[in-house]
Amino acid sequence: MPSKEQILEFLNSAQGKAGKREIARAFGVSGGARIALKRILAEMAADGTLTGDKKHLKEKGKLPPVTTLEVTGRDDDGDLIAKPLQWDEDEGKRPTVRLSLSARSADSEIGIGDRVLAKLTRLPRGTGSGAIYEATPIKKLPKEKRRLLGVFRASKRGGGTIEPIDRKELKSWPILPDDMGEASDGDLVRFELVRRGRFATPRAEIVESLGNPDDQRQISLIAIHAHGIPEDFPESVLKECETLSAPTMDRREDLRAVPLLTIDPVDARDHDDAVHAEFDSDPKNEGGFIVTVAIADVAHYIRPGSKIDREAQLRGNSVYFPDRVVPMLPEKISNDLCSLREGEERACLAVHLVFDRHGEKRRHKFVRAMMRSAAKLSYQEAQAAIDGQPSEKCEPLMERALKPLWAAYRAVAIARDKRGPLDLDLPERRIVLDDKGRVARVVTPERLDAHRLIEEFMIQANVAAAETLEEKRLPLVYRVHDAPSAEKLKGLRDFLETLDMKVPHAGALRPEAFNKVLEQAKNLPVPDLISEVILRSQSQAEYTPKNIGHFGLNLVRYAHFTSPIRRYADLIVHRALIRALDLGPDGLTDEEIPHLASVAKAISDTERRAMSAERETTDRLVAAHLADRIGATFPARIAGVTRSGLFVRLKDTGADGYIPISSLGDDYYHHIEASHALVGARTGAGYRLGDTVEVRLLEAIPSAGALRFEMLTPASRGNFAALKAGARGAPRKKFGKFQRRR
């Protein structure tokens, strides 16, 4: 008679379905012994070991050999942990699966929140890891746009409902008392949809309580969890940080006496780049400059294939919120070993750039070096110094550091203007928090020459990196930016024609064509609007091993080199330079090169994820800031026009909100897409992109970052004479009293 363990081993190894008959045949059970076997199988079913009927038995909770998994976290060793995506709760607790990281080609771009098709292997009992299976990824599946998050609203009778945070999701989910977990009323929760029984309706179950989103100090957590951004570092990664060795001067240039400066925002959390300039003493380059850009030598500490490297690749980049940073690298590296602190020795990878007096680059050279930052300055402090008001710290740096830097920048700026990059200088709102983590104010920082100086020297260093790696014929990850698509360009052209402005067709398109439009727009009432419409027409920049150039910067080749603390792409370029120039043993490896395409795609995805999370957090914080001002009126500008309504942007805070078309009045409004306008068919009056209006705040939902407004400014008749005929010919969209009051 087989033991229970032997029966389970047989069922788990059986090819196809197996029942009582197959078990009896496999173990030679016949005659009266079948009664004893039946009794054992009944006991195993009763204690929850087996499930199914006598013809189709299986171990309860068993997963098929190939299944779809969702990556949910990591264990103490940093290995990825997953759970089956589809699960019947009647099978018991959802089993835990450990992902095997041996085949890097399959899993190099897999992270928390991803879904994978994987081949499973049952782990021996008692392994101690908590995982029942080990999975080898076969392929990564298309990622769901968002994780399931909502705000739990408790009911007095027990249980409650979940209100989704996604403003596009209207469905609320009921929660039974047994499915609440540890959630309290008002908590932000992560939930799953489970099916109890084969034909049951899916039901929501809370799997994690994430705090109260009404507390503005917790608002960034919504985006972190919604996008599956890894927040805490595994213990194994932190332990590996403690073993990192300090660099030596071996094969390094000594730059410790050079007055390199770090110039960053006042509240910068890491300092990974420093600059220096001097007048070139070479008589063959009269009036020229030598600019040195020094970047923290992150590659010295993070070796390919290490736990830190694997974690950095999963994260792809740092994510910056008003109240916190989710870093790509542990604090020991980003804020200590690789932070170019004032007066402290640090290892760096530097490039010496030689420019002539017209700002044209003559040559460059990359070196590995040791440096000591002469000063940590803010943009405002450096700008004030060059404007004639140096601080006590800047005074001794004027002649030997700051004045040569600005002289070199003025020359390079001439060459930049001659090159003609896209001149989009849109203001960015910045949220200032008080000491309690609440929004104190929203400001638009002034753009200074100090900002442009650092940006231009970083661009020059990035170009030099791409040129060097191409010259050495070494694969690299480019930063590319394609020209606008034909569809987006047509939409932009149609809009500009309504303003008597034109851009050439795609075949002859260069950034300077947009710059001419931007220059003309300065004489219009809405120059910022034109800039934003042009920005929307642009393609999205990305990382790829295939070079198509950078349209926006008007550059033939471009790579990211200057921020390896916060971007994995830059770390790849550092390793490639080290290998190409024989600067040490920690360069790009043969094992990494075949996977550059998949890594480039993965870090492009994490960059977009970070941008979405940062934007959503800003929207939520501003909505929380305005939540106690319901009924207040604000000056605004129409920032978007759709067939369903208007998007408006408040003048003071930059907050975006929505006005449904049904609330605009009794006319029949039609969307004139080419003109970005809503026009009344009866009156010919309407609203157009860029119009200045006054609005009243009706509703604010901080957890969703949503604001709803009422239009107070009457529709304008002056600008729509040419559009009225188009409105008459357009399909009518009529709204009754109920719809107008909705």
Protein Blocks (a to p, Z undefined) as FASTA:
>chain_A
ZZfklmmmmmmmpgcjddfklmmmmnopahjllmmmmmmmmmmmmnomagcdfklgcdeh
iacfbdcdddfbdcfkopacdddfbdcfknopaddddddfkbmmlmmmgcehiacddddd
dddehklnopabdcddfbdcdddfbdcdddddddfkggaddddfblkbmbdcdddfklno
madehiacddddddedjkbccddddfbdebjfklmklmmmmmmmmnopafbdcfklmmmm
mmpccddfehpacfklpccdddddfklcbdcbdcdddddfbfklghiacdddddddfklm
mcghiaklmmmmmnopacddfkbccdfbdfklmmmmmmccehiacddddddddddfkopa
fbdcddddddddfbdcdfklmmmmmnopacfklmmmmmmmmmmmmmmmmmmmmmmmmnop
afddcdcddddddfkopafbdcdddddfklmmmmmmmmmmmmmmmmmmmmnopacddddd
ddddfklmmmmmmmmmmnopacddfklgcfklmmmmmmmmmmpmblmlmmmmmmmmpccd
dddfbdgbjfklopabdcdfklmmlomklmmmmmmmmmmnopajkbccfklmmmmmmmmm
mmmmmmmmmmmmmmmmmmmmmmmmmmmmghiacddddfbdcfkbccdddfklopacdddf
klnojbdcdddfknopaddfklopacdehiacddddfbdcfknopacdddfbdcdfklmm
mmmmmmmmpccddddfklmmZZ
